Amino acid sequence: MSALRPPQLYRQARKGWVCQSCLRRSLEASRRGFTAVARNGARLDQYRLKTLPLQRSNRAANIKAFASSSRSHAAPSRKPILPDGPARTRFAPSPTGHLHIGGLRTALFSYLLARRTAGQFLLRIEDTDQRRLVPGAEQRLLDDLRWSGVEWDEGPVVGGPHGPYKQSERNDIYQHHARELLDSEAAYRCFCTPQTAGQGTAAYVTSGCYQDCASLPLEQAQEKAEKKDPFTVRLRLPSPHEAKKRVYPDLIYGKITPLKRSPTAVAASASAAAAEGGDSGGIDAADTILVKSDGTPTYHFANVVDDHLMKITHVIRGTEWMASTPLHYDLYHAFGWKPPAFAHVGLLVDENKAKLSKRNSDLALDITSMRDELGVLPQTLVNFLTLLGWSNPTRDDVMDLKELIQNFDLKFTKGNTMVRTEKLWYLQKHHVARLCQGVLNGEPGSHESLLAVAKSVASEVTATYPSFEKSLASEYEARSTEARKISTTTIPNLNIRAQFLGRPSHGLGDTSPRLTLYCYNLLQADSKSYQTATQYVTRNRYFFHFDPAEVPPVPETYGKEKTIPRQQIESLTDKFLTFDFARLASDPSGEARTALLEGNKPGKSQALLPPWFEIDAMRIHAALDAVVEGDKEVKNAMMKFLRMKLAYGLPGPSIGVVMAVLGWRESCRRIGVQVVEGEEEEEEGGVRGWEGVLKPVE
């Protein structure tokens, strides 16, 4: 007989030692408690939906949870990496075409750093290469930045104390600083012309400067220049001893090592540059041209001069510029200026780790296409691009511009960043849900933004289902006629009834087409699935078009715990659709309906009220409960049957919301129930169906 083992002991914080069995019982009890809390929470939600109709419905609560989950978990998990004082940053694009998503990402990083540190963000147009400029590109660039929410403190249009902010207007400034370098002998005039070697048409120079122009005395070089001999201005190579002492720091990669090129690479690069009177690429400082023979500055020279004069403290740019960074540091050293802090972020690549291009990407690469062709929201695109290469310190990726400013810092990932479209559409869903929640909350700007999305959906509906708008107009004309029939009191009462029955115009004004307002309501009803207008219309096609051939076969029986024959479900459905909602014994929507109607009066806010289709959905579910006499399994079977008949069995909003948006007449038509109108409904001030108003509104 083996000896009894002593029990294993575990130490718990603030509880001392406890044996293994006691610890296990404690953990099981905590799990049961957690489960009970979750279960009771679900019951509480159901109780609120039934007993507190003036509060937002469960669907609205779900929207809020879906749309704002990031806001409740946005506390940073690490200490931010930020400069000690305000950062002064810039974005310096060339107007040579459409703004690339990589360019906007760079602008966002610079903008967010400036805003996070209470600094300034500058916009500068680098247009020294006039041959590459595209007409209209500059204005489009400004429009794209503003559409994205990126506003500059200094730059084109807004001006500033360090202008002009276009390089083509700053040539006198560059000439002045070029003379400074010549006078200090940090630069020299080079009178070499392109030299060819070998056969064929390919020309290349054997050296950046093959006549040793750097050794010319300053007076002699000045004399040649006064004789109009063409020359370029080159940066003088530092001595080997001096070069070894120089350090080229980077905020992300530490120290940058200057690249060394073979003589063949030097010659090829210098040839191409010299043939254009331009820059050799900036990797080898000895061959770097600062001012071309026509007197215009090269990119590197103008860039450094402008950054210094505009007091830029931080430069964030792509890693493709890392090879040029030692040259820029050498230029700062030549002038005796303090350089800004450099941070080089990785390039954007596709899933094959190749640089993004139109040939290997299923993603639009410019802002115009993102906005106009894909319908990406500005807050979605800003959120998406900021996450590419930035180390988000929070646990949630869904952030608007304000939240990005609050959390942004200089913690970037090293290496290139893979772009995946799945993340873009994930963020799009959440930002549309946030807009819907903002409309419910009455947040400024949410209505206009959601209405813009609704317009894009309406355009897609018109293109896909051209006849729907006409049928929609007929439906709501019938509702308005019904409102006039049941109105037995004053003209204001008629207007209130017409607004409620004639929705979706309720609460949105008469300036937008009815189809747009219908789509606006649908977005609120199905707020968690929007990616693009095309995708959304395809997903919700049963709201715009009904084809009986798409309805799936109806099962002969329903139910799990008991068998419910199809004939019983069909009979109950007929009873439900012909149910007299005007005499509903207990209408959970009554108080909310009254409040919504009274909310039309001046001075009253509807921000905390559920939308009209939620109010109708309350009545629909109350009527379903009455028809099935509280039998939950029969009710579930009916809802499955109704979803198959009305929505092809496809996922989407609750069946109550589906029926509310479709309307009573359309629901009857799809199921095959004849709409019957009688005099009794008119006399009682109500209508058959869930869309009626129970009593006159005083």
C-alpha positions as CSV (number, residue, x, y, z in Angstrom):
1,M,0.0,0.0,0.0
2,S,1.5,3.2,-1.2
3,A,2.0,6.1,1.1
4,L,-0.5,9.0,0.8
5,R,0.9,12.0,-1.1
6,P,0.8,15.3,0.6
7,P,-1.6,17.7,-1.2
8,Q,0.1,20.2,-3.6
9,L,-0.1,23.8,-2.3
10,Y,-0.4,26.9,-4.4
11,R,0.2,30.5,-3.3
12,Q,-2.5,33.1,-4.2
13,A,-2.0,36.8,-4.1
14,R,-3.3,38.2,-0.8
15,K,-4.8,34.8,0.2
16,G,-1.8,32.8,1.3
17,W,-1.4,29.1,0.6
18,V,-4.3,27.0,-0.8
19,C,-4.5,23.3,-1.7
20,Q,-5.0,22.1,-5.3
21,S,-8.6,20.9,-4.8
22,C,-9.7,24.2,-3.1
23,L,-8.0,26.1,-5.9
24,R,-9.9,24.1,-8.5
25,R,-13.3,24.6,-6.8
26,S,-12.5,28.4,-6.6
27,L,-11.8,28.6,-10.3
28,E,-14.9,26.6,-11.2
29,A,-17.0,28.9,-9.1
30,S,-15.6,32.0,-10.7
31,R,-16.3,30.5,-14.2
32,R,-19.9,29.9,-13.2
33,G,-20.2,33.4,-11.9
34,F,-18.9,34.8,-15.1
35,T,-21.3,32.7,-17.2
36,A,-24.2,33.7,-15.0
37,V,-23.4,37.4,-15.4
38,A,-23.2,37.0,-19.2
39,R,-26.5,35.1,-19.1
40,N,-28.2,37.6,-16.9
41,G,-26.9,40.4,-19.1
42,A,-28.6,38.9,-22.1
43,R,-31.8,38.5,-20.1
44,L,-31.6,42.1,-19.1
45,D,-31.3,43.3,-22.7
46,Q,-34.4,41.4,-23.6
47,Y,-36.2,42.9,-20.6
48,R,-35.2,46.4,-21.6
49,L,-36.4,45.8,-25.2
50,K,-39.9,44.8,-23.9
51,T,-40.3,47.2,-21.0
52,L,-38.4,50.3,-22.0
53,P,-39.4,51.2,-25.5
54,L,-38.1,54.7,-25.3
55,Q,-34.5,53.4,-25.0
56,R,-32.6,52.2,-28.0
57,S,-33.5,48.7,-29.1
58,N,-31.2,45.7,-28.9
59,R,-30.2,46.3,-32.6
60,A,-29.1,49.9,-31.8
61,A,-27.2,48.6,-28.8
62,N,-25.5,46.1,-31.0
63,I,-24.6,48.8,-33.4
64,K,-23.1,50.8,-30.5
65,A,-21.1,47.8,-29.3
66,F,-19.9,47.0,-32.9
67,A,-19.1,50.6,-33.8
68,S,-17.5,51.8,-30.6
69,S,-15.7,48.7,-29.2
70,S,-12.4,50.4,-30.1
71,R,-13.2,53.5,-28.1
72,S,-13.6,51.5,-24.9
73,H,-10.3,49.6,-25.4
74,A,-8.1,52.4,-26.8
75,A,-5.8,52.8,-23.8
76,P,-2.1,52.6,-25.0
77,S,-0.3,49.5,-23.8
78,R,3.2,51.1,-23.9
79,K,4.9,54.4,-23.3
80,P,4.7,56.6,-26.4
81,I,7.9,57.5,-28.3
82,L,7.7,61.2,-28.9
83,P,10.0,64.2,-29.2
84,D,10.5,66.4,-26.2
85,G,8.8,69.4,-27.8
86,P,6.4,70.3,-30.6
87,A,7.4,68.7,-33.9
88,R,7.4,70.8,-37.1
89,T,6.8,68.4,-40.0
90,R,6.1,68.7,-43.7
91,F,4.8,66.8,-46.7
92,A,6.6,67.7,-50.0
93,P,4.9,66.0,-53.0
94,S,5.5,66.6,-56.7
95,P,2.4,67.3,-58.8
96,T,3.2,64.7,-61.4
97,G,0.0,62.7,-61.3
98,H,-2.5,61.3,-58.8
99,L,-1.6,61.1,-55.1
100,H,-0.5,57.6,-54.3
101,I,-1.7,55.8,-51.2
102,G,2.0,55.6,-50.1
103,G,2.3,59.4,-50.4
104,L,-0.9,59.9,-48.3
105,R,0.5,57.5,-45.7
106,T,3.7,59.6,-45.5
107,A,1.6,62.8,-45.2
108,L,-0.5,61.2,-42.5
109,F,2.5,60.1,-40.4
110,S,3.9,63.7,-40.6
111,Y,0.5,65.3,-39.9
112,L,-0.3,63.0,-36.9
113,L,3.1,63.6,-35.3
114,A,2.6,67.4,-35.6
115,R,-0.9,67.3,-34.2
116,R,0.1,64.9,-31.3
117,T,2.9,67.1,-30.2
118,A,0.9,70.4,-30.7
119,G,3.3,71.3,-33.5
120,Q,2.9,72.5,-37.1
121,F,2.4,70.6,-40.4
122,L,3.6,72.2,-43.6
123,L,2.7,71.4,-47.2
124,R,5.4,72.2,-49.9
125,I,5.1,71.6,-53.6
126,E,8.3,70.3,-55.1
127,D,7.9,71.2,-58.8
128,T,11.5,71.9,-59.9
129,D,11.3,69.4,-62.7
130,Q,8.8,71.3,-64.9
131,R,8.9,68.6,-67.6
132,R,7.2,66.0,-65.4
133,L,4.4,68.3,-64.1
134,V,0.8,67.2,-65.0
135,P,-1.9,70.0,-65.5
136,G,-4.4,69.9,-62.7
137,A,-2.3,67.6,-60.5
138,E,-1.5,70.2,-57.9
139,Q,-5.1,71.2,-57.3
140,R,-6.2,67.5,-57.2
141,L,-3.4,66.9,-54.6
142,L,-4.8,69.7,-52.4
143,D,-8.3,68.3,-52.8
144,D,-7.2,64.8,-51.9
145,L,-5.4,65.9,-48.8
146,R,-8.4,67.9,-47.6
147,W,-10.8,65.1,-48.4
148,S,-8.7,62.9,-46.1
149,G,-8.9,65.4,-43.3
150,V,-5.2,66.5,-43.6
151,E,-5.2,70.3,-43.1
152,W,-1.8,72.1,-43.3
153,D,-0.8,75.0,-41.1
154,E,1.5,76.5,-43.8
155,G,1.6,76.0,-47.5
156,P,-0.3,76.7,-50.7
157,V,-3.6,78.6,-50.3
158,V,-3.1,79.2,-46.6
159,G,0.3,80.9,-46.9
160,G,2.7,81.3,-44.0
161,P,5.8,83.2,-42.8
162,H,8.3,80.9,-44.6
163,G,6.9,81.0,-48.2
164,P,6.7,80.8,-51.0
165,Y,5.8,77.1,-50.7
166,K,6.4,76.1,-54.3
167,Q,10.0,75.3,-55.2
168,S,9.5,76.9,-58.7
169,E,9.0,80.2,-56.9
170,R,12.1,79.9,-54.7
171,N,14.9,79.9,-57.3
172,D,16.5,83.1,-56.0
173,I,16.7,81.5,-52.5
174,Y,18.5,78.4,-54.0
175,Q,21.0,80.6,-56.0
176,H,21.8,82.6,-52.8
177,H,22.6,79.4,-50.8
178,A,24.5,77.9,-53.7
179,R,26.8,81.0,-53.6
180,E,27.3,80.5,-49.9
181,L,28.6,77.0,-50.5
182,L,30.9,78.2,-53.3
183,D,32.2,81.0,-51.2
184,S,33.0,78.6,-48.3
185,E,34.5,76.2,-50.8
186,A,32.1,73.5,-49.5
187,A,31.0,73.2,-53.2
188,Y,32.7,73.9,-56.5
189,R,31.8,74.8,-60.1
190,C,32.2,71.9,-62.5
191,F,32.7,72.8,-66.2
192,C,32.7,69.2,-67.4
193,T,30.3,68.2,-70.2
194,P,29.0,64.6,-70.7
195,Q,31.7,62.4,-72.2
196,T,31.1,59.2,-74.1
197,A,33.1,56.0,-74.3
198,G,32.7,52.9,-76.4
199,Q,30.5,52.4,-79.4
200,G,26.8,52.7,-80.0
201,T,24.3,55.4,-79.0
202,A,24.5,54.8,-75.3
203,A,26.4,57.7,-73.7
204,Y,27.9,57.7,-70.2
205,V,30.6,59.7,-68.4
206,T,33.6,58.0,-67.0
207,S,33.5,60.1,-63.9
208,G,31.2,62.7,-62.3
209,C,33.9,65.3,-62.8
210,Y,36.7,64.1,-65.2
211,Q,38.6,67.4,-65.3
212,D,39.3,67.8,-61.6
213,C,37.3,71.0,-61.4
214,A,37.4,70.8,-57.6
215,S,41.1,71.9,-57.8
216,L,40.4,75.1,-59.7
217,P,41.1,78.2,-57.7
218,L,37.9,80.0,-56.7
219,E,38.9,83.1,-58.7
220,Q,39.6,81.1,-61.8
221,A,36.3,79.3,-61.6
222,Q,34.5,82.6,-61.0
223,E,36.2,84.0,-64.2
224,K,35.1,81.1,-66.3
225,A,31.5,81.5,-65.0
226,E,31.5,85.2,-65.9
227,K,32.5,84.2,-69.4
228,K,29.2,82.3,-69.6
229,D,31.0,78.9,-69.7
230,P,28.3,76.4,-68.7
231,F,28.8,74.8,-65.3
232,T,27.1,72.8,-62.6
233,V,27.6,73.2,-58.8
234,R,28.8,70.1,-57.1
235,L,29.2,69.2,-53.5
236,R,32.9,68.8,-52.5
237,L,33.7,65.3,-51.2
238,P,34.8,65.3,-47.5
239,S,38.2,63.9,-46.7
240,P,38.4,60.2,-45.9
241,H,39.3,61.1,-42.3
242,E,36.3,63.5,-42.0
243,A,34.0,61.0,-43.7
244,K,34.8,58.3,-41.1
245,K,33.8,60.6,-38.2
246,R,30.4,61.5,-39.6
247,V,27.3,59.7,-38.3
248,Y,24.0,59.4,-40.1
249,P,21.3,58.6,-37.5
250,D,17.8,57.4,-38.1
251,L,14.9,57.1,-35.6
252,I,13.9,53.7,-36.9
253,Y,17.0,52.0,-38.2
254,G,19.6,53.6,-35.9
255,K,22.7,54.5,-38.0
256,I,22.6,54.6,-41.7
257,T,25.7,53.4,-43.5
258,P,26.5,55.2,-46.8
259,L,26.3,52.9,-49.8
260,K,29.4,52.4,-51.9
261,R,29.0,51.7,-55.6
262,S,31.2,50.1,-58.2
263,P,32.8,52.4,-60.8
264,T,30.5,50.9,-63.4
265,A,27.4,51.9,-61.4
266,V,28.8,55.3,-60.7
267,A,29.5,55.9,-64.4
268,A,26.0,54.7,-65.5
269,S,24.2,56.8,-62.9
270,A,26.3,59.9,-63.6
271,S,25.8,59.5,-67.3
272,A,22.0,59.5,-67.1
273,A,22.1,62.5,-64.8
274,A,24.7,64.5,-66.8
275,A,22.8,63.9,-70.0
276,E,19.8,65.6,-68.3
277,G,22.0,68.2,-66.5
278,G,20.7,66.7,-63.3
279,D,21.5,64.7,-60.2
280,S,23.4,61.5,-60.0
281,G,21.1,60.0,-57.3
282,G,22.8,61.3,-54.3
283,I,24.5,58.1,-53.2
284,D,28.0,59.1,-54.0
285,A,28.6,62.7,-52.7
286,A,31.6,63.3,-54.9
287,D,29.4,63.1,-58.0
288,T,26.4,65.0,-56.6
289,I,25.2,68.0,-58.5
290,L,23.5,70.6,-56.4
291,V,22.6,73.1,-59.2
292,K,22.1,72.1,-62.8
293,S,23.7,73.9,-65.7
294,D,20.5,75.8,-66.4
295,G,20.5,77.2,-62.9
296,T,17.7,75.1,-61.4
297,P,18.4,73.2,-58.2
298,T,18.4,69.5,-57.9
299,Y,15.9,67.8,-55.6
300,H,18.4,67.1,-52.9
301,F,19.7,70.6,-52.7
302,A,16.3,72.3,-52.7
303,N,15.0,69.8,-50.2
304,V,17.7,70.5,-47.6
305,V,17.6,74.3,-48.1
306,D,13.8,74.3,-47.8
307,D,13.6,72.1,-44.7
308,H,16.1,74.3,-42.9
309,L,14.5,77.6,-43.8
310,M,11.1,76.3,-42.9
311,K,12.4,75.1,-39.6
312,I,11.4,71.4,-40.1
313,T,12.3,69.3,-37.0
314,H,11.3,65.8,-38.2
315,V,11.3,64.3,-41.6
316,I,9.3,61.1,-42.1
317,R,9.7,59.4,-45.5
318,G,10.0,56.1,-47.2
319,T,13.1,53.8,-47.1
320,E,13.7,54.5,-50.8
321,W,15.3,57.8,-49.6
322,M,17.6,56.1,-47.1
323,A,20.4,56.0,-49.7
324,S,20.2,59.8,-50.0
325,T,20.2,60.5,-46.3
326,P,24.0,60.6,-45.9
327,L,24.1,63.2,-48.7
328,H,21.5,65.3,-47.0
329,Y,23.4,65.1,-43.7
330,D,26.6,66.2,-45.6
331,L,24.7,69.2,-47.0
332,Y,23.6,70.2,-43.5
333,H,27.2,69.8,-42.4
334,A,28.4,71.9,-45.4
335,F,26.1,74.7,-44.4
336,G,26.8,74.4,-40.7
337,W,23.1,73.7,-40.0
338,K,21.5,71.3,-37.5
339,P,19.7,68.6,-39.4
340,P,16.2,67.4,-38.6
341,A,15.5,64.0,-37.1
342,F,14.9,61.5,-39.9
343,A,12.6,58.5,-39.7
344,H,12.4,56.1,-42.7
345,V,9.3,53.9,-43.0
346,G,9.1,50.7,-45.0
347,L,7.6,50.5,-48.5
348,L,4.2,49.1,-49.2
349,V,4.3,45.7,-50.9
350,D,1.8,43.2,-52.1
351,E,1.3,39.7,-50.8
352,N,4.2,38.5,-53.0
353,K,6.4,41.1,-51.3
354,A,6.7,43.0,-54.6
355,K,6.4,46.8,-54.6
356,L,2.8,47.8,-55.2
357,S,2.0,48.5,-58.8
358,K,-1.1,48.5,-61.0
359,R,0.0,45.3,-62.6
360,N,0.3,43.2,-59.4
361,S,-2.4,44.7,-57.2
362,D,-6.1,44.3,-56.9
363,L,-6.2,47.6,-54.9
364,A,-6.6,51.0,-56.2
365,L,-3.3,52.8,-55.7
366,D,-4.3,56.4,-55.8
367,I,-6.7,58.4,-53.7
368,T,-9.0,59.4,-56.5
369,S,-9.7,55.8,-57.4
370,M,-10.1,54.8,-53.8
371,R,-12.7,57.5,-53.3
372,D,-14.6,57.5,-56.6
373,E,-14.3,53.9,-57.8
374,L,-14.3,51.9,-54.6
375,G,-16.3,54.3,-52.4
376,V,-13.8,54.1,-49.5
377,L,-14.6,56.6,-46.8
378,P,-12.0,59.1,-45.8
379,Q,-11.9,57.9,-42.2
380,T,-11.5,54.3,-43.4
381,L,-8.6,55.1,-45.7
382,V,-6.9,57.3,-43.1
383,N,-7.2,54.5,-40.5
384,F,-6.1,51.8,-42.9
385,L,-3.0,53.7,-44.2
386,T,-1.9,54.8,-40.7
387,L,-1.8,51.2,-39.5
388,L,0.6,50.2,-42.4
389,G,4.0,50.2,-40.7
390,W,3.0,52.0,-37.5
391,S,3.0,50.0,-34.3
392,N,-0.4,50.7,-32.8
393,P,-0.1,50.8,-29.0
394,T,-3.8,50.0,-28.4
395,R,-5.7,46.8,-28.6
396,D,-8.1,47.9,-31.3
397,D,-7.4,49.0,-34.8
398,V,-10.6,51.0,-35.5
399,M,-9.8,54.7,-35.0
400,D,-10.9,57.9,-36.5
401,L,-8.5,60.8,-37.1
402,K,-9.0,62.3,-33.6
403,E,-8.2,58.9,-32.0
404,L,-5.2,58.4,-34.3
405,I,-3.8,61.8,-33.2
406,Q,-4.3,60.8,-29.6
407,N,-2.4,57.6,-29.9
408,F,0.2,58.3,-32.6
409,D,3.9,58.1,-31.9
410,L,7.2,57.3,-33.6
411,K,7.1,53.5,-33.0
412,F,7.3,52.0,-36.5
413,T,8.0,48.5,-37.7
414,K,11.2,47.9,-39.6
415,G,11.1,46.5,-43.1
416,N,8.4,46.7,-45.8
417,T,4.7,46.5,-45.0
418,M,2.3,44.1,-46.8
419,V,-1.0,45.6,-47.9
420,R,-4.0,43.3,-47.5
421,T,-7.4,44.5,-48.7
422,E,-9.2,42.4,-46.1
423,K,-8.2,44.9,-43.4
424,L,-9.5,47.8,-45.5
425,W,-13.0,46.4,-45.8
426,Y,-13.0,45.4,-42.1
427,L,-12.3,49.0,-41.2
428,Q,-14.9,50.2,-43.7
429,K,-17.6,48.1,-42.0
430,H,-16.8,49.5,-38.6
431,H,-16.6,53.1,-39.7
432,V,-20.0,52.9,-41.4
433,A,-21.4,51.4,-38.2
434,R,-19.9,54.3,-36.4
435,L,-21.7,56.7,-38.7
436,C,-25.0,55.0,-38.0
437,Q,-24.3,55.2,-34.3
438,G,-23.4,58.8,-34.7
439,V,-26.8,59.5,-36.4
440,L,-28.6,57.8,-33.5
441,N,-26.6,59.9,-31.0
442,G,-27.2,63.1,-33.0
443,E,-23.4,63.7,-33.5
444,P,-22.6,66.6,-35.9
445,G,-21.5,65.6,-39.3
446,S,-22.7,61.9,-39.1
447,H,-25.9,62.6,-41.0
448,E,-24.2,64.3,-43.9
449,S,-21.5,61.5,-44.1
450,L,-24.1,58.7,-44.0
451,L,-26.2,60.5,-46.6
452,A,-23.2,60.6,-48.9
453,V,-22.9,56.8,-48.5
454,A,-26.6,56.4,-49.1
455,K,-26.3,58.4,-52.4
456,S,-23.6,56.0,-53.6
457,V,-25.8,53.0,-52.7
458,A,-28.8,54.6,-54.5
459,S,-26.7,55.1,-57.6
460,E,-25.8,51.4,-57.6
461,V,-29.4,50.5,-57.1
462,T,-30.5,52.6,-60.1
463,A,-27.8,51.0,-62.2
464,T,-28.7,47.4,-61.1
465,Y,-32.5,47.7,-60.7
466,P,-33.7,50.6,-62.8
467,S,-37.4,50.0,-62.1
468,F,-37.1,50.0,-58.3
469,E,-37.3,53.7,-57.9
470,K,-40.6,53.9,-59.7
471,S,-42.1,51.1,-57.6
472,L,-40.8,52.8,-54.4
473,A,-42.5,56.0,-55.4
474,S,-45.8,54.1,-55.9
475,E,-45.5,52.4,-52.5
476,Y,-45.0,55.6,-50.6
477,E,-47.7,57.4,-52.6
478,A,-50.1,54.6,-51.4
479,R,-48.9,55.2,-47.8
480,S,-49.6,58.9,-48.1
481,T,-53.0,58.2,-49.5
482,E,-53.7,56.0,-46.5
483,A,-52.5,58.7,-44.2
484,R,-55.1,61.1,-45.7
485,K,-57.8,58.4,-45.3
486,I,-57.2,57.8,-41.6
487,S,-56.8,61.5,-40.7
488,T,-60.0,62.7,-39.2
489,T,-58.9,65.9,-37.4
490,T,-56.6,68.8,-38.3
491,I,-54.2,69.4,-41.2
492,P,-51.2,69.3,-38.8
493,N,-52.3,65.8,-37.7
494,L,-52.5,64.8,-41.4
495,N,-48.9,66.0,-41.8
496,I,-47.7,64.1,-38.8
497,R,-49.5,60.9,-40.0
498,A,-48.1,61.4,-43.5
499,Q,-44.6,61.8,-42.2
500,F,-44.8,58.6,-40.2
501,L,-46.6,56.5,-42.9
502,G,-44.7,58.1,-45.8
503,R,-41.2,57.4,-44.5
504,P,-38.3,57.2,-45.1
505,S,-38.6,61.0,-45.6
506,H,-39.3,61.3,-41.9
507,G,-36.7,63.4,-40.1
508,L,-34.5,63.9,-43.2
509,G,-36.1,66.7,-45.1
510,D,-37.5,66.9,-48.7
511,T,-34.2,67.8,-50.5
512,S,-33.0,64.3,-51.1
513,P,-34.6,61.8,-53.6
514,R,-36.8,59.2,-51.9
515,L,-34.5,56.4,-53.1
516,T,-31.5,58.0,-51.4
517,L,-33.5,58.2,-48.2
518,Y,-34.7,54.6,-48.5
519,C,-31.0,53.6,-48.8
520,Y,-30.2,55.9,-45.8
521,N,-32.7,54.0,-43.7
522,L,-31.4,50.6,-45.0
523,L,-27.8,51.5,-44.0
524,Q,-29.1,52.1,-40.4
525,A,-31.0,48.9,-40.5
526,D,-28.1,46.8,-41.7
527,S,-25.2,48.9,-40.4
528,K,-22.6,46.2,-39.9
529,S,-22.0,44.8,-43.4
530,Y,-21.2,47.8,-45.7
531,Q,-18.0,47.5,-47.7
532,T,-18.7,49.0,-51.1
533,A,-22.0,50.1,-52.7
534,T,-21.8,47.2,-55.2
535,Q,-21.2,44.7,-52.4
536,Y,-23.9,46.1,-50.2
537,V,-26.6,46.1,-52.9
538,T,-25.7,42.6,-53.9
539,R,-25.9,41.4,-50.2
540,N,-29.2,43.2,-49.7
541,R,-30.7,42.7,-53.1
542,Y,-34.0,41.5,-51.7
543,F,-34.7,45.0,-50.5
544,F,-34.6,46.3,-54.1
545,H,-35.9,43.4,-56.2
546,F,-37.9,40.2,-55.6
547,D,-37.7,37.2,-57.8
548,P,-39.9,34.3,-56.7
549,A,-37.5,31.9,-58.5
550,E,-34.8,32.7,-55.9
551,V,-37.0,31.7,-52.9
552,P,-35.6,28.4,-51.6
553,P,-37.9,25.3,-51.1
554,V,-39.9,25.5,-47.9
555,P,-39.4,22.6,-45.5
556,E,-42.4,20.4,-44.8
557,T,-41.7,20.5,-41.1
558,Y,-40.1,22.9,-38.6
559,G,-39.0,22.7,-35.0
560,K,-36.5,20.8,-32.9
561,E,-38.3,19.8,-29.7
562,K,-41.6,19.2,-31.5
563,T,-42.7,18.9,-35.1
564,I,-44.4,21.9,-36.6
565,P,-46.0,21.2,-40.1
566,R,-45.5,23.7,-42.9
567,Q,-49.3,24.2,-43.2
568,Q,-49.5,25.4,-39.6
569,I,-46.8,28.0,-40.2
570,E,-48.5,29.2,-43.4
571,S,-51.8,29.5,-41.6
572,L,-50.2,31.5,-38.7
573,T,-48.4,33.7,-41.2
574,D,-51.7,34.6,-42.9
575,K,-53.2,35.3,-39.5
576,F,-50.2,37.5,-38.6
577,L,-50.3,39.5,-41.8
578,T,-54.0,40.1,-41.5
579,F,-53.6,40.9,-37.8
580,D,-55.4,44.1,-36.6
581,F,-52.4,46.0,-35.3
582,A,-54.8,48.9,-34.4
583,R,-56.2,46.7,-31.6
584,L,-52.9,45.2,-30.4
585,A,-53.5,44.4,-26.7
586,S,-50.1,45.4,-25.5
587,D,-48.1,47.5,-28.0
588,P,-44.5,48.0,-26.7
589,S,-43.9,50.6,-29.4
590,G,-46.8,52.9,-28.4
591,E,-44.8,55.3,-26.2
592,A,-41.9,55.3,-28.7
593,R,-44.2,56.0,-31.6
594,T,-45.8,58.9,-29.8
595,A,-42.4,60.3,-28.8
596,L,-41.2,60.0,-32.4
597,L,-44.2,61.8,-33.7
598,E,-44.0,64.6,-31.1
599,G,-40.3,64.8,-31.9
600,N,-41.2,66.4,-35.2
601,K,-42.3,69.5,-33.3
602,P,-39.8,72.4,-33.1
603,G,-37.4,72.4,-30.1
604,K,-37.5,68.6,-29.4
605,S,-34.6,66.3,-30.1
606,Q,-34.9,62.8,-31.5
607,A,-31.3,61.8,-30.9
608,L,-32.2,59.3,-28.1
609,L,-35.1,57.7,-29.9
610,P,-34.9,54.5,-31.9
611,P,-35.4,54.8,-35.7
612,W,-38.8,54.3,-37.1
613,F,-38.2,50.8,-38.4
614,E,-37.2,49.7,-34.9
615,I,-40.5,51.0,-33.7
616,D,-42.3,49.1,-36.3
617,A,-40.2,46.0,-35.5
618,M,-41.4,46.2,-31.9
619,R,-45.0,46.0,-33.1
620,I,-44.2,43.2,-35.5
621,H,-42.6,41.0,-32.8
622,A,-45.5,41.9,-30.4
623,A,-48.0,40.7,-33.0
624,L,-46.0,37.5,-33.6
625,D,-46.0,36.8,-29.9
626,A,-49.8,37.3,-29.9
627,V,-50.4,35.0,-32.9
628,V,-48.3,32.1,-31.6
629,E,-49.6,32.7,-28.1
630,G,-46.2,32.8,-26.6
631,D,-44.8,29.6,-28.1
632,K,-41.2,30.5,-28.8
633,E,-40.5,27.5,-30.9
634,V,-43.4,28.2,-33.2
635,K,-42.3,31.9,-33.4
636,N,-38.8,30.9,-34.4
637,A,-40.2,28.6,-37.1
638,M,-42.4,31.5,-38.3
639,M,-39.4,33.8,-38.5
640,K,-37.4,31.3,-40.5
641,F,-40.3,30.9,-42.8
642,L,-40.7,34.6,-43.2
643,R,-37.0,35.1,-43.9
644,M,-37.1,32.5,-46.7
645,K,-40.2,34.0,-48.3
646,L,-39.1,37.7,-47.9
647,A,-35.3,37.6,-48.1
648,Y,-34.4,34.3,-49.9
649,G,-33.2,33.0,-46.5
650,L,-30.2,35.3,-46.7
651,P,-28.6,36.9,-43.6
652,G,-29.3,40.4,-42.7
653,P,-31.2,42.5,-40.2
654,S,-33.8,40.9,-37.9
655,I,-36.9,39.7,-39.7
656,G,-38.9,42.4,-37.9
657,V,-36.6,45.1,-39.3
658,V,-36.8,43.5,-42.8
659,M,-40.5,43.6,-42.8
660,A,-40.6,47.2,-41.5
661,V,-38.3,48.4,-44.3
662,L,-40.1,46.4,-47.0
663,G,-43.5,47.6,-45.7
664,W,-46.7,45.7,-45.0
665,R,-48.0,45.7,-48.6
666,E,-44.8,44.4,-50.1
667,S,-44.5,41.7,-47.4
668,C,-48.0,40.6,-48.1
669,R,-47.3,40.6,-51.8
670,R,-44.2,38.4,-51.5
671,I,-45.9,35.9,-49.3
672,G,-49.1,35.8,-51.4
673,V,-51.5,37.4,-48.9
674,Q,-54.1,39.7,-50.5
675,V,-54.2,43.2,-49.1
676,V,-57.7,44.0,-47.9
677,E,-58.8,47.6,-47.0
678,G,-62.0,48.1,-45.1
679,E,-64.1,51.0,-43.8
680,E,-63.7,49.9,-40.2
681,E,-60.1,50.8,-40.1
682,E,-60.7,54.3,-41.3
683,E,-63.5,54.9,-38.8
684,E,-61.3,53.7,-35.9
685,G,-58.3,55.9,-36.9
686,G,-56.1,52.9,-37.7
687,V,-55.0,50.8,-40.6
688,R,-54.5,47.1,-41.1
689,G,-50.8,46.4,-40.8
690,W,-48.0,47.6,-38.5
691,E,-47.6,51.0,-40.2
692,G,-50.8,52.6,-38.7
693,V,-51.0,55.4,-36.2
694,L,-53.1,54.3,-33.2
695,K,-54.8,57.5,-32.3
696,P,-54.8,61.2,-33.4
697,V,-51.8,63.2,-32.1
698,E,-53.0,66.3,-30.3
